[in-house]
């Protein structure tokens, strides 16, 4: 889920997405008032940026051109991205650089743990690029990072947003066994659009990954997210909700897709705030414990506050079940 950077592809962006350089430009819809955000200028934002820069860390906030970076970084809520800044896949919606990644930084886990301590994070979100070049898809690096944070900041709750570990046997299992507080893997869109929007992934593999988390560790919270505005129908979104609930997903995020450049997939339409409210109502009726559905919702947007709500919702549900 990304934000439009420019109406024309600059040379630097052509290198960022070489596989898209020769694609025809897509039309860009004018953004409605409810989707616009102010440029970040706060002292809190500057402080977070300095910590990230000084420690040489990569954040999905920057790489994915998140529209909420000003608001989140003002509160020191940065989402750290493991395994470099270059992805081995080339999804049609994503602004993260694609190509051949560099070597894995063995010190990265400790550096992120140190940043968590310095920023005083009570809840941290860790994600990564896809690393299909690695035997385990980067799974061991997730484990090392979780362990490093637990050691240096044991009170911090940890949320991970993982790739699908496609074709890497046993990779997901070692990450599940590291016991993050929240295991997030985004389905991103409806099955019909996978070939054009997320061609390197498989819908039912991603769904099965989320299901395996609950089978292996029933107490681990699971979370997944969707983009809307790509041409999906309401009925398709509701079917994905049902699929997620069958897989045991407890937390659903839904946000508006915003194209990074003219070479990326086009926004078909802007979903209205009222439609997002309707999606939230439907999702809660289907049994999700926590739902975040707004135009600017992203996977880690308000993740700390939402995790607290999620934990409370489960406790209340368990108490209600005991009474009956």
N, C-alpha and C positions, 0 to 999 in steps of 0.2 A: 504494500500500500504506500504509494509515493505521491509526491507533489510536483507539479509542472515547474521545471527550472527555467526553460527558455522556449520560445516558439521556434527557434531554428537550432539545428544541430551544429555546435561549434567543433572545431578540429579536436579539442581535448576530449569532447564527448564521443567523437567518432572512434578515438582510441579506446575509450572506456567501454564501448559496445561495438567492437569491430564487426560482429556478426549482423548488426543492424544497419551498418553504414550505407549499404546499397538498397535498402528497403525504401519504398515510396513513402513520402510524408503522409501522416494521418491528419485528419481535420482536428482542430482543437476547439472545443466548446468553451464559451465564455463562462467563467466560474460565477455562480450565484453569490449573493452577499453572505450567506450562511457558511460558506466554505473558505472565506478569506481570513488570513491571519496576519498579525503585525510582525515586522522584522524584529528579531531578538536584540535587545539593547541593555538589559538589566545587569547589575553588578554580579548577581548570582549566576547568571549565564556566563559571564566572563570568567568567573572563578572556576566553574566546572570545565569550561573550555581549556583553561590553563592546566588543570590537573590532567586532563586527557592528553593534551599536547606534551606536557613535561614527561609523562610516563610512556609516551609513544603508543598509546592504546588506540584501538579502532572501535568506533561505535556505529551501530546501525542507524542511529539518529542522523549522523552525517552522511553515511554511505547511501542510505535509502532516501535521503532528502525529506525527512519527516517534517510535516507542517507544524508539529507540536514541539519542536526542539526548543524554542524560546521558553515556553511555559514549563516544560519538564526540566531543562537544565537550570532554570532559575531556582528550582527546588533540589538541585543536585541529583536528579533522577535520570542518569544516563544508562542506556542499554549497551553493554559491552559485547563486541563481536569477536569471537575466537577465530583463529586459524588464518589471519590475514584479511586483506580487503578485496581479494579476487576470487570469484566464484567459477566453478567448472561448468555450470549450467548457464543457460541464456533464456530465462523466462521472459515472456513478452511484456510483463508488467513492471519488472524490477529495475531499479537504478544502480544496483551494485555492479561494480566492474566485473567483466567476464574475461576469461583467458586462462593461461597456465599459472597457477599460484606458486608462490615461493615456498621455501622450506618452513616447516613448523617451528615456531619460537618456543623452545623448551622452558623459558623463563616466564612465559606469558601468564600462566596460572597464578604464580606468586605476585606478579605485577598487578593483576586484577584484584587479588585479595588485598594487597596494600592500598589500592585505590578505594576499595570498599570501606576500609578502615578510615582512611583520610577524609572521605566524603561523609562518613557517619551514616552509612546506609543501613536502614532497618530491614529493607527488602531490596533485593537486587535481581535484575533480569539479565541472563546470559544467553546469547544466541551465537550463530556462526554462519559462515558461508557454506555452500555445498562443497565438499571435498571428495569428489568421486575418484580422485587420484590416490587417495589413501586407502590402505587395506581395510581399515575399520571406519572409514568415512569421518574420522575425527572424534569418534566416540571416547577413546581413552583421554583425549584432551578435555572433554567435558568433565569426565570423572576427576581428573587431576585438579581442575578449576574448582569443582564443588568441594573437594577435600581441602584445598588451600584456603578457601573462604571459611569453611567450618573451623579450621584450625586457628585462623587469625581473627575471625569475627563470629564466634559460635552463636550469638543471638540473632544474627542476620538470617532471615528466611530467603530461600533461593528458588527462583523461577527460571526454568530453562525453556528456550524456544529452539527446538532442534530441527535439523534437516530430516529427510526420510530414511537415511541410511540404506538406500535402495541397493539390493544385491550384496550387502556386507553382512554376512552371517554372524549372529551373536552380538553385533554392535549395539543394537537397541537395549539388549538385556543388561549389559554392563552399566549403561547409563541409568536405567531404571533402578538397578541395585545400588547405585550411589545415593539413592533416596533424596532427590531434590524435593522441595515442598510442593512445587507445581511443575508438571510435565506438559509443555505446550508444543503442539505441532499443528500448523495451520493447513487446513484443506484448501484455502484461498478462494476457490470458485466451485461452480457446479460441475458434475462429471462431463456434461456435453461440451464444455469449453476447455477441457484440459488440453486437448491436442493443439489448440491455437494459443492458449494463455500460459500453460504450464507443461510444455511438451516433454520435459525430462522426467516428469513424475507420473505416478499412476494413482488415480483416485482411491481405488480399493486397497492398495498397499498402504497409503497414508491413513486410511480409516482403520485398517487392521493394526497399524502401529499403535494408535490410541487405545484400541481394544486390548492389546497385549499389555499395556501399562497397567490397566485395571486388573487383568488376570494375574499378573505377577505380583502386584502390590496394590490391593484394593483400597488402602488408605491414602494412596498418593492422589492428589488432585490432578485432574486432566482438563485441558483447556484447548480450544481451537478457534480459528478465526476465518472470516469470509470477507471478501471485497464485493461490493455491489456497484452497478453502473457499467458492467461489461456486456450487457445484453441478456443476462439471465432473467428468468421469469420468477414471479412470487412463488408459484407452485414448486419450481425447482429448488428455491431456497428452503421452503418448508420440508421438502423431501430430504435435503441435506441435514436439516435439524433433526429429523427422525433418525437418520443414519447415525448421527453423532450420539443421540440418546441411547440407541441400541448398543453402541460401543462404550457407553458409560461416561461420556464427556459431561462435565459438570459446569463448565464456564465457557460461554460463547461470546466472541467479539464480532461485531459487524461494522464495517466502515466504508466510506466512499472511495472508490478507486480514483486516483489522480495520476495522469500520465506524466512521466518525467520529461520526455522529449517527443517530438513529432515522429520519431522512428519507433516508438513504443506503441503498444495496443491503444486504440482510441477509446476515449470515454464515450459510451453510447448515450448516456443520460445521467443527470444529477438526481439522485434519489432525495426526496424532500425530508425535512426533519419529522414531519408527521408519519411518513412511511417507516422511518427508523423506529419511531415510538410503537408503531403497529407490530413491527418485527420483534421488538422487545417483549410486548405483551404476548405474542404467539409463543415465543421461545420459553417464557416463564410458564405458560400454560402446559407446555410439553415437558416440563420438569427440570429445566436447567436451574441450578442453584444460584448462578450469577450470570447476568447478561449486561454487556456494554454495547449499545447500538446507537451510534450517532454519526453524523457525517465525518467527523474528525477522529473517531475511534481508531486506534491502532493497537497492535498486540500488547504492547507494554504501557499504553497510555493509562495513567492513574493505577498502575499495577499494584502499588503498595496498599493504597486505600481499598482497592477492589479485592485484594487477597484477604484483608481483614473481614470484609463483608462476606466473602466466600466461606471462610472458616466459621463465622458466626452462623451463616445459613445452614451449614452442615450440622452444627451442634444443635440448632433448633429443630432440624428435621429428625435427628436421632432421638431427641427428647420426646418429640411428638409420636414417633414410632413406638417408644417404650410405653407411653401412656395407653396406646391401643393394643 
